[in-house]
Amino acid sequence: MGIFQEVLKIVIEELDERTVLETQLTGEESLIEDLGFDSIMLLQLIIRLEDHFQIDFEVEDMSLELFKSINSLTGFIEHLIEKEK
């Protein structure tokens, strides 16, 4: 399973009260505007992603652009994984 699919799976799990299927998401959806993530949901998502990928999101790296889409979040995670090597 690639990083995008892993991120997508975690995002969907965080949206468990909604019936969002993996096949319905393209990666271009905004976590905030399209999927309705609020600040608490974003924090929970960050914690899960940090645990899953064994990475650390630094406060200075975080911006709304990071959560612009699932694709942008995936790109950032790929960058952090490379940086950790």
Phi, psi and omega in degrees: 000131180281170182299317180302315181295324179293316178298315180302316180299317180292319177301314180297319178297325178290339179259028190302335179284347177256153180262072178261123179263148180304324181289345180274344184259138181257341185105343180272351182293140175283131178298324184274305186285315185272322185259353173077023177293134172255183186298321180293317179297321179296319178297317178297319179297315179301315180299314179297318180294319177300314179295314184296314185264359181055051180232169176234125172277120177273141182303319183291342178273348187274137175204169178296331178301326180300325183259016180302321179204167176297324178297316181293322177295318178298317178299320179294318179296318177301320178298315180295322179296316178297319181295326182287339182292000000 
